[in-house]
Amino acid sequence: MTLPPATDPALQALQQEWQQKHAALWQAMLRRKPGEAAAPPLQPPEPGDKRFDHPAWAEIPIFDYVRQSYLLNAHYLKKMAEAIPAPDGLAKDRLRFATRQFVDALAPSNFAATNPEFIQKAIETNGESIKLGLQNLIGDMEKGRISMTDDAAFEVGRNLAVTPGTVVFENELFQLLQYAPTTDTVAKRPFLIVPPCINKFYILDLQPENSFVRYVVKQGQTVFLVSWRNPKQEQGHLTWDDYLEQGPLTAIRVVREICGSERINALGFCVGGTILSSALAVARARGEDPVASLTLLTTLLDFTDTGEIGLFVDEQSVAQREATIGKGGLLTARELSSTFSALRANDLIWQYVVGNYLKGNKPAPFDLLYWNADSTNLPGPFAAWYLRHLYLENSLRVPGKLAMCGVKADLGKVDMPHFILATREDHIVPWQSSYLGRRHLGGPSASSTFVLGASGHIAGVINPAAKNKRSHWINDSATADPDEWLAGAAEVKGSWWQRWAAWLRQFADGEVPARGRPGSKKYPPGEPAPGRYVKEKA
C-alpha cells in the first residue's frame, strides 16, 4: 500500500477542506462570548454516536473546541483512508478497520484530562468517583476483562437458563438436554437445537420472558438441546470431524432413539448452523436421511464475504494457528472475546472504560452482556481447520471438495425443507452472505424460506414474540441475488418467531401425548438442566 502523492487532487482537496474547517473552528472559539451557547458543530457526530451528548461538551468552550477538533480530525482520517490506494479490497477494508480503531481509541471522551464529565463528577463527589474508578480498574485487571454488567446479578441455573429440563446424555464434547413439556400433546417429531460452540447455549434461554427455548416448548415441541463443553487442555485435541461425529450426528441418533422417531426437526444457530449443516451433509453421503426440516439462524455456509471478522483471517495468520495449536491446544476465550469486542469497540470497550474507570460507575445488570462475557475456548485443531477450509478457502460451498468424517460432503444433498433467518445489521454474519446458503442447500426452491430480521446478530434473533418488537422482511422469491430479494420484500411489524413456529408445524408428522418422562431406559435422566457443562468457566 502506498500513499498518494502530495499533488493528488483528491488529497489536496481533503487537506484544504480540513484546514478551512479548523480555521473556522478556531475563529468561532475566539468570537464566542462568555455564556454564549455553542453553535452547531462543523462536523456533526455520526448517527448513534452518544459520546458527546452531555451538555458540558457544548457549554464549556474549551471542551467544545476539543470535541469539534476531534470530530474534524476523525472525519479527515476516515476520508484519507478512502483516498489511499490499496492493492485489493481486503487491504482497503483492513485500512478502514485500523483507522476506525485508531480514531475510536483517541476520542477525548476516553481520557480524564479531556473529558468534562470526569471533571464535573469528581468535583461533585469530592473525588469519590476517582477512587471508585480506580477500584473498578483494579477489579477488572484481576478479572482479566472489562466489566460490562453487574456479574453478581446473574447466575446460570438460578436466573439464567432456568427452563425445566434434564440431561439425558453426555460425552466428552456435549451434554444433551431434554426440556419438560408444557402442553398436553406435542409434535410427534422431536426438535433438536444446535447452538454455537463459540459461546454458551443460554443465549437461547436467558430469562423466562426472552427465552427462545421456553417459547419453542410452549409451541408443543419436544425440545432437545446440545450444551457444548467449554474445552480445557484435555479437550485440546478435538477436531472438526470430532465436533460433527460426536456432536450433531450423535445427538440426532440419541434423540431419535429416545423418541422412537425415524426423523426429527433440527435448528442450528450461527456456527452451530454451519456444524449442523456439515453433519447433515455427512449423513446424506452415508445414505442417511435423519432430519425432516432444517432451520438456520444467522449462519454462514458461503464464506465469500465474512464481514470484518474476515480481516483477521489470511494465509499467514491461519498458518500460524496451524503451527501453534493445529495439532493440539486451545484458541482461548480471552482472544476470541477481544476479537469480537474490537468489531464494536465504542459499544463494547470504550463506553465501559469511560463509565467504569473515569466516572466510577458500576455497569447495570444486563443478561445479554453477562452471557457475552461468559466466554468459551475452542480446541486448536477444530479452530485451525475451520479457519483454513471455511473462512480462508471457502470450500464448504463446493460439492465434494471437503472430506469430513471419511466422506466427501455435498451441501446439495442436504435437501430437506429449510428456513433461513438472517438479521439486517449483523456485523458477524452479513445477511447477504447468510442468504447465499440458499444456493448451496438442495431441494426445490419452494422448500426454501428466507426471512430477514431487524437489528443485529443477537438482538435480531432474541426478539421475543410476547414483546413483538422490531420487524422482519418476507418475500417468496427464490432469486439468487440477495439485494434483488430485499428490493421485492415486504416489511412486517413484530417478531419473526410466530412465522417460524407456524412454518415448523408443517413438519410435526402429527401429534402424540406429551412426553412427560425424560430420556429412556437406554438413556436414563441425569442431572437437571442446564447441566454442569454450561457452568464451566474458560
Summary of the structure (lengths in Angstrom):
residues: 538
radius of gyration: 25.8
end to end distance: 39.0
largest distance: 84.8
contacts: 1774
relative contact order: 0.13
helix: 46%
strand: 13%
